[in-house]
Each structure stands twice: as C-alpha cells, then as structure tokens.
Amino acid sequence: MKTFGIGIMGCGNISETYLTLIPRFAGLEVRALADLNPEAARQRGEAFGVAPMSPEEMLGREDVDIVINLTVPDAHFAVSSAILAAGKHVYSEKPFALTLEQAETLRSIATERGLVVCSAPDTFLGGALQQARELIDDGRIGRPTSGTAHVMGRGMEHWHPNPDFFFKKGGGPMLDLGPYYITALVHLLGPVRRVTAISGAARQERIITSQPRAGERVRVETPTTIHAIMQFASDAIVTIGASWDVFAHGHHNIELYGTEGSLFLPDPNWFDGALALTDQSGEREAVPAWDHPLGVPNWQRPSGPDLANHRAAGLADMARAIVEGRSARCDIALATHVVDIMTAILHAGDTGEMVTLTTTCERPAALRPEDARALLKQN
Ligand SMILES: NC(=O)c1ccc[n+]([C@@H]2O[C@H](COP(=O)([O-])OP(=O)(O)OC[C@H]3O[C@@H](n4cnc5c(N)ncnc54)[C@H](O)[C@@H]3O)[C@@H](O)[C@H]2O)c1
C-alpha cells in the first residue's frame, strides 16, 4: 500500500501519543511537525526525530498528504480549513468543529476539492467496543430500547498543564468527552433523531492545581454539568450525564438495555475494558474479551494496570479508505452528526427546547479482528 506522508499541526500534550502510536500502523510516516509555538514543535521533533517547521512550511510540503490537527478546539475549524486549502486531507482531534455550520462548511470544501476529512475519536474501533457491536448485531440483548451513559469527574485543572481551553467555548465535558460516548453510541445504535437537556455550572471560576501554573484562575464560559436525553432513529432512548463538577459517583460508563437483556460497557475513552451481559434472567455475566488486536493493553499509566491505547487506528483506516475508495470509519458524516448531537444538547440546555436534528449518518462499518490486523504493521 502507498505510504502516506503525515504532518502534525499542534505539538502539545496529545501529540506525544500520536507520535508514539503512528509508527505501529501500516502506510503512515510522520514527516513534519508544526506549532504556532516553534519551541513546542522543536521539542517534539527532537524527541521523535521528525523535522520541525512553521505551519506554512508544513502546508507547502509536497510529501505531506494528511495533516493531523492537534490544535485546541477553538482553532480546529480555521486550521482544518487552511489544511484543505493547501490541498491536503485532514484528520482532526475532537471536536473537529464547534458548530454544525463549521462542520458543514468543512464537508463542502472537502467534497469540492476531492479531499477527505476524518475526526477522532477512533476509540470505538477498539477491541471492547467492537465486541459490544458484535454482541448487539448478533441480537444478544434483542432490540436495544434504552440506556444510560455517564462521564463525570472533578475536571481537568488538576492534571493538564494548560487547562484553560477545557472551560472555554468549545470545551466543557459535553464537547470534550461527549465525543467518545456519543460516537460509541451512534456506532452501536445508529443515528439520533432528537435531544433535550438541562445544564449548569457548579463554579464560575476554576483554580489550576497542576504545574506549572498552580494557583492561576480560569473563568468558566461553558456548562460543566449537562444531563441530556437522546432519542435514536431506532426509537432507543439514552440518558447521558456529563459533568466536571463531580468528585465521585457509582454509575457505569455505558449501559444498554434491550428486549432480551442488558449490556454493560467500559470507558469509551480507551480501546479495551470489561464487558458484561445479562439475558432476561437478569443474571450478570462477564464477557471474556475476544482476540482483537486493538484490545491489547499497550499503554502504561502512572498507577494501575496497562490499558489499550491504539489512537491512530482511525488515521490508518482513513489512509486505507483513500486507497480503496471507500468511506473511512471515522469519516466526516459520522463526525458531523456527532457535532450536531452535542451542539443540539448544549442548545437544549441553554433554552430548554427539544431539538430535532437535521443531520444523520450510517453506522460506520464494524472493524473485525482481521480488519484491524490489516491496519497494523506486520512484524
Ligand atoms: N490531552 C489529551 O489527553 C487529549 C486526548 C485526546 C484528545 N485531545 C484533543 O487534542 C487537542 C489538543 O489537545 P492537547 O491536550 O494536546 O492541547 P495542548 O494545549 O496541550 O496543545 C495544543 C497545541 O496546539 C498549538 N496551537 C494552537 N493553535 C494553533 C494553530 N492555530 N496553529 C498551530 N498550532 C496551534 C498550541 O501552541 C499547543 O502547542 C484538543 O482538541 C483535545 O480535545 C487531547
């Protein structure tokens, strides 16, 4: 297969993960790094042996085919527009757009220019969520009729070195962590028809406790607690609670209830995790993990067991999709629908309305173990 030249725009926190994981996938070679802050690009370049350069220089490089947009959410639209204008494909971190209008604009520019835009998250391609997909498609819980999702925690100011963007427009738990949950749910259940929500914020100001800015204050400009209800096109009803105002809770990440049983799913921010299933008896049984290469733990944490982190799987699938002339699993139709759902939830939270969505999408194709194996370099 052709090797795609990759450029990375934005050399902050998450760029290290991409630079570590991309070399494990076939058909990808990182050839350029750029950042508004030249020092950030220089440091990553030195650590990973990739040429640092200015954003303009990277966009002019003939040997860069896909640019990964790892800038902050507020810059995603402008940066992705510039990448497309330079004639290159885009793989963006989430949320790839902050409004439906931005999403549709990128989609029409890409279509016009024959370019592909894809977006994180790609964690739904992991072993756990793909196994959940197989269980649902095999009818193990019957027809899914309802469920719950909870992504709640204390916030971001205790660990991220520059946590400001999490509390600004484009941040907040719905746009920051919602993509993992909502993308996973659309992948499992199909598109959403309408949403409603109530939202708020426990604090108007957050105090940074991480280094190097401990003690600085960040003004909160987005809801930090959102409780929403989504009705899927299939009629399934799922409640989602997203908050950065919660110190502890006892909810499961995702639970899906069907006409024949229930399915308990792990954190969709990772590629692995425990699944459990019940039938109509209600007796919960652990599901042994299947042999899926994107469910294999490979990522050390400061404490606790290793986790599976195969970020860049979506990028590898995108490259292969371009070669094969098919839709990528993380393509812009899915990402646009997810942005539509999240922004409609935020709008509903502001206004109290029930919002009927204007977009829809196909469920992305399943990524079975053999499909995943084909994305990885064969050693
Ligand atoms: N940090 C994580 O663990 C994590 C995980 C998954 C996804 N993400 C997503 O990845 C994105 C980046 O997150 P991060 O934590 O790396 O942020 P960060 O603040 O650490 O890094 C962002 C970098 O982008 C650069 N930048 C900003 N605007 C730019 C522009 N217009 N052109 C070029 N460079 C620009 C900044 O100088 C900075 O170095 C966010 O959308 C976030 O939601 C982060």
The ligand as an SDF file (V2000), in Angstrom:
LIG
                    3D

 44 48  0  0  0  0  0  0  0  0999 V2000
   -4.5630   15.8670   26.0460 N   0  0  0  0  0  0  0  0  0  0  0  0
   -5.2240   14.7660   25.8790 C   0  0  0  0  0  0  0  0  0  0  0  0
   -5.0870   13.7640   26.6180 O   0  0  0  0  0  0  0  0  0  0  0  0
   -6.1590   14.6560   24.7260 C   0  0  0  0  0  0  0  0  0  0  0  0
   -6.6880   13.4380   24.4810 C   0  0  0  0  0  0  0  0  0  0  0  0
   -7.4640   13.3230   23.4200 C   0  0  0  0  0  0  0  0  0  0  0  0
   -7.7540   14.4050   22.6360 C   0  0  0  0  0  0  0  0  0  0  0  0
   -7.2790   15.6160   22.8660 N   0  0  0  0  0  0  0  0  0  0  0  0
   -7.6420   16.7240   21.9690 C   0  0  0  0  0  0  0  0  0  0  0  0
   -6.4870   17.1160   21.2400 O   0  0  0  0  0  0  0  0  0  0  0  0
   -6.4900   18.5250   21.0510 C   0  0  0  0  0  0  0  0  0  0  0  0
   -5.2270   19.1100   21.6250 C   0  0  0  0  0  0  0  0  0  0  0  0
   -5.1680   18.7940   22.9980 O   0  0  0  0  0  0  0  0  0  0  0  0
   -3.8150   18.9730   23.8310 P   0  0  0  0  0  0  0  0  0  0  0  0
   -4.1100   18.4350   25.1530 O   0  0  0  0  0  0  0  0  0  0  0  0
   -2.6670   18.4120   23.0490 O   0  0  0  0  0  0  0  0  0  0  0  0
   -3.7260   20.5940   23.8660 O   0  0  0  0  0  0  0  0  0  0  0  0
   -2.4450   21.4850   24.1790 P   0  0  0  0  0  0  0  0  0  0  0  0
   -2.9450   22.8110   24.6180 O   0  0  0  0  0  0  0  0  0  0  0  0
   -1.5040   20.7370   25.0640 O   0  0  0  0  0  0  0  0  0  0  0  0
   -1.7250   21.6290   22.7420 O   0  0  0  0  0  0  0  0  0  0  0  0
   -2.2740   22.3470   21.6660 C   0  0  0  0  0  0  0  0  0  0  0  0
   -1.1290   22.8710   20.8090 C   0  0  0  0  0  0  0  0  0  0  0  0
   -1.6680   23.4750   19.6310 O   0  0  0  0  0  0  0  0  0  0  0  0
   -0.9270   24.6670   19.3510 C   0  0  0  0  0  0  0  0  0  0  0  0
   -1.7720   25.5470   18.5450 N   0  0  0  0  0  0  0  0  0  0  0  0
   -2.8660   26.2460   18.9440 C   0  0  0  0  0  0  0  0  0  0  0  0
   -3.3960   26.9150   17.9000 N   0  0  0  0  0  0  0  0  0  0  0  0
   -2.6340   26.6200   16.8150 C   0  0  0  0  0  0  0  0  0  0  0  0
   -2.6880   26.9950   15.4580 C   0  0  0  0  0  0  0  0  0  0  0  0
   -3.6360   27.8130   15.0040 N   0  0  0  0  0  0  0  0  0  0  0  0
   -1.7390   26.5090   14.6080 N   0  0  0  0  0  0  0  0  0  0  0  0
   -0.7550   25.6840   15.0620 C   0  0  0  0  0  0  0  0  0  0  0  0
   -0.6600   25.3010   16.3620 N   0  0  0  0  0  0  0  0  0  0  0  0
   -1.5960   25.7500   17.2300 C   0  0  0  0  0  0  0  0  0  0  0  0
   -0.5730   25.2260   20.7180 C   0  0  0  0  0  0  0  0  0  0  0  0
    0.5350   26.1070   20.6320 O   0  0  0  0  0  0  0  0  0  0  0  0
   -0.2750   23.9540   21.5110 C   0  0  0  0  0  0  0  0  0  0  0  0
    1.0970   23.5890   21.4500 O   0  0  0  0  0  0  0  0  0  0  0  0
   -7.7750   19.0380   21.7210 C   0  0  0  0  0  0  0  0  0  0  0  0
   -8.7690   19.1640   20.7410 O   0  0  0  0  0  0  0  0  0  0  0  0
   -8.1540   17.9380   22.6920 C   0  0  0  0  0  0  0  0  0  0  0  0
   -9.5380   17.8600   22.8910 O   0  0  0  0  0  0  0  0  0  0  0  0
   -6.4480   15.7510   23.9090 C   0  0  0  0  0  0  0  0  0  0  0  0
  1  2  1  0
  2  3  2  0
  2  4  1  0
  4  5  1  0
  4 44  2  0
  5  6  2  0
  6  7  1  0
  7  8  2  0
  8  9  1  0
  8 44  1  0
  9 10  1  0
  9 42  1  0
 10 11  1  0
 11 12  1  0
 11 40  1  0
 12 13  1  0
 13 14  1  0
 14 15  2  0
 14 16  1  0
 14 17  1  0
 17 18  1  0
 18 19  2  0
 18 20  1  0
 18 21  1  0
 21 22  1  0
 22 23  1  0
 23 24  1  0
 23 38  1  0
 24 25  1  0
 25 26  1  0
 25 36  1  0
 26 27  1  0
 26 35  1  0
 27 28  2  0
 28 29  1  0
 29 30  1  0
 29 35  2  0
 30 31  1  0
 30 32  2  0
 32 33  1  0
 33 34  2  0
 34 35  1  0
 36 37  1  0
 36 38  1  0
 38 39  1  0
 40 41  1  0
 40 42  1  0
 42 43  1  0
M  CHG  2   8   1  16  -1
M  END
$$$$
